[in-house]
Amino acid sequence: MAPTEEDTYSFHYVYIPADNTEAIQELTFETTQSDEVMSFLNHLKRHFKKADGGKSAAQKQAHHQAFKAQMGDKAAGVDDNLLQMLSQQQLVEPIALLSNAPATGFTGVYMYCDDQASIKQLPINQRATAIAEAAGQHLQVSGDVFIGRYFDNEEEFKRLDFTASELSSSAPWISEANKQIMRRSERSGDTQALLHRMQQQGQQPGTAAGAGQAAAAAAVVVEAAAESPSEAEKAKGNQA
């Protein structure tokens, strides 16, 4: 059944080329409520595949070997033809700059990168790396990058506008991202301190006191994990 006019909507997102001589662009993407996860990520996959350009047989083989090296022991015993196919598969790597958690109203800001940027030996994206740094993420980003926003409370999903004007260290989402990291760090510290106290007091999880404190520590870990849905987004959106 063709999508209805009510089913279709558009949103803004930002494109940051790895080449510093190319301008940052604010783009618009039109999608449908029934395909809002897949359609956008498939669009990004096509960009990364096209940006990679046509490979010669020698380049494909080099890419294949780099992919096997990255897999390490996991590649042992796997059919080489299957590995060859997997090495040529284009995926998108989402990086949560601001995770969609209850504290953020289930709204997150995500950076989308080429999943195989390191294997392809893509150049460092200095502007995207600086943005990630401003958001409290100490990582090096390579290749072309896109940034978008979405709402997801596990019952409803919707892509929202993210504009070029928000690529500023003074943007509200940047401040919220740093607060989120600080909260995670505090909870992690609380967990470590609690476990340390248990060890000092000689309490074991099997005892009543130990079980209670272990449960409290586990609750902190689970709460922190709930704010890191980027892998879930990747698994959900890359199944194409």
C-alpha positions in Angstrom: 0.0 0.0 0.0 1.4 3.4 -1.0 2.2 5.8 1.9 -0.5 8.4 2.6 0.2 12.1 2.8 -0.2 11.9 6.6 2.3 9.1 6.8 5.1 11.1 5.0 7.2 13.7 6.8 10.6 15.3 6.4 13.4 16.4 8.8 16.7 18.2 8.7 20.1 16.7 9.3 23.7 17.8 8.9 26.4 16.6 6.5 30.0 17.1 7.5 32.5 16.2 4.7 35.9 14.8 5.7 37.4 17.3 3.3 37.8 20.6 5.1 37.5 22.5 1.8 33.9 21.3 1.4 31.2 23.2 3.2 29.1 21.7 5.9 25.5 21.3 4.6 22.1 21.2 6.2 20.0 18.7 4.3 16.4 17.5 4.3 15.3 13.9 4.1 11.7 12.8 3.4 10.6 9.5 4.9 7.5 7.7 6.0 6.4 6.6 9.5 6.5 3.0 8.4 10.1 3.2 7.2 11.7 6.0 9.2 14.5 3.9 10.6 15.6 2.0 7.6 15.1 4.6 4.8 17.5 7.1 6.4 20.2 4.6 7.2 19.9 3.1 3.7 20.4 6.6 2.3 23.6 7.0 4.4 24.8 3.5 3.3 24.5 4.6 -0.3 26.5 7.7 0.4 29.3 5.8 2.1 29.4 3.2 -0.7 29.5 5.9 -3.4 32.2 7.9 -1.5 34.3 4.7 -1.4 34.4 4.7 -5.2 34.9 1.7 -7.5 37.6 -0.6 -6.2 40.0 -2.6 -8.4 40.4 -6.3 -7.8 43.7 -5.6 -5.9 42.0 -3.0 -3.7 39.1 -5.3 -2.9 41.5 -8.0 -1.9 43.4 -5.6 0.3 40.1 -4.5 1.9 39.3 -8.2 2.5 42.6 -8.9 4.2 42.2 -5.8 6.4 38.7 -6.9 7.3 40.0 -10.4 8.3 42.8 -8.8 10.3 40.3 -6.7 12.2 38.1 -9.7 13.0 41.1 -11.5 14.4 40.3 -14.9 16.0 36.6 -14.5 15.0 37.5 -15.1 11.4 39.0 -18.6 12.1 36.9 -21.4 10.7 34.6 -19.0 8.7 34.3 -19.7 5.0 36.5 -17.2 3.1 33.7 -16.6 0.5 31.4 -15.5 3.4 34.1 -13.3 4.8 34.6 -11.8 1.3 30.9 -10.9 1.1 30.9 -9.5 4.6 34.0 -7.3 3.9 32.1 -5.7 1.1 29.0 -5.0 3.0 28.3 -1.4 3.8 27.1 -0.5 7.3 26.5 2.6 9.3 28.1 3.2 12.7 25.9 5.4 15.0 27.7 7.2 17.8 25.6 8.6 20.6 26.6 12.1 21.3 23.5 12.6 23.4 21.7 9.3 24.2 17.9 9.2 24.2 17.3 8.6 27.9 14.5 9.6 30.2 16.5 12.6 31.4 16.6 13.9 27.8 12.9 13.3 27.1 14.0 10.2 25.1 15.5 12.5 22.5 19.0 11.8 21.3 21.6 13.3 18.9 23.6 10.8 16.9 26.7 11.0 14.7 26.6 8.5 11.7 29.9 7.3 10.3 31.2 4.8 7.8 31.4 1.5 9.7 34.5 0.5 7.8 36.3 3.9 7.9 39.4 2.4 9.5 39.7 -0.5 7.1 39.2 1.9 4.2 41.8 4.2 5.7 39.6 7.2 5.3 41.0 10.6 6.4 40.3 12.1 9.8 37.2 14.3 9.9 38.6 17.2 11.9 35.4 19.1 12.2 33.3 16.1 13.3 36.0 15.1 15.7 35.9 18.6 17.2 32.1 18.4 17.6 32.4 15.0 19.3 35.0 16.5 21.6 32.7 19.4 22.5 30.0 16.9 23.4 32.4 15.1 25.8 33.3 12.2 23.4 37.1 11.7 23.2 37.3 9.9 19.9 38.8 10.4 16.4 36.2 10.3 13.6 37.2 9.4 10.1 35.4 9.8 6.7 32.3 11.8 5.9 29.9 12.2 8.8 26.2 12.9 9.3 24.5 14.2 12.5 20.8 13.7 13.2 18.3 13.7 16.1 15.5 11.3 16.9 12.9 10.5 19.6 12.6 6.9 20.8 11.0 5.7 24.0 10.8 2.1 22.7 7.1 2.6 21.9 7.3 5.4 19.5 10.1 6.4 17.1 10.4 9.7 15.1 13.2 11.5 13.4 13.5 15.1 14.4 15.3 18.2 13.0 18.9 18.8 13.6 20.2 22.0 12.1 23.6 23.4 11.2 23.1 26.2 13.7 23.4 23.6 16.4 27.0 22.9 15.6 28.1 25.2 18.3 29.8 24.6 21.6 27.1 26.8 23.2 24.2 24.7 21.8 21.9 23.4 24.5 22.3 19.8 23.4 26.1 20.1 23.9 25.6 21.1 27.5 23.1 18.3 28.1 25.5 15.8 26.5 28.3 16.8 28.9 25.9 16.6 31.9 24.9 13.1 30.8 28.5 11.9 30.7 29.0 13.5 34.1 26.0 11.6 35.5 27.3 8.3 34.1 30.7 8.9 35.5 29.2 9.7 39.0 27.1 6.5 38.8 30.1 4.4 37.7 32.1 5.9 40.6 29.3 5.1 43.0 29.2 1.5 41.8 33.0 1.1 42.2 32.9 2.6 45.7 30.0 0.3 46.7 31.8 -2.8 45.5 35.0 -1.6 47.3 33.1 -1.2 50.5 31.7 -4.7 50.2 35.2 -6.1 49.7 36.5 -4.2 52.7 33.6 -5.4 54.9 34.1 -9.0 53.7 30.5 -9.2 52.5 29.6 -11.8 49.9 26.7 -11.6 47.4 25.3 -14.8 49.1 24.7 -13.0 52.4 21.6 -10.9 53.0 23.7 -7.7 53.3 25.9 -8.6 50.4 22.9 -9.5 48.1 21.3 -6.2 48.9 24.3 -4.1 48.1 25.1 -6.2 45.0 21.6 -5.5 43.7 22.1 -1.8 44.3 25.3 -1.9 42.3 23.7 -3.9 39.5 20.8 -1.3 39.4 23.4 1.5 38.8 25.0 -0.5 36.0 21.6 -1.2 34.4 20.6 2.4 34.6 23.8 3.5 33.0 23.5 0.9 30.2 19.9 2.2 29.5 21.5 5.5 28.3 23.7 3.8 25.6 21.3 2.6 22.9 23.6 3.3 19.9 24.4 -0.4 19.4 20.6 -1.2 19.4 20.1 1.5 16.8 22.8 0.0 14.7 21.4 -3.5 14.9 17.9 -2.2 14.2 18.8 0.0 11.3 21.5 -2.0 9.6 19.4 -5.1 8.9 19.2 -4.4 5.2 
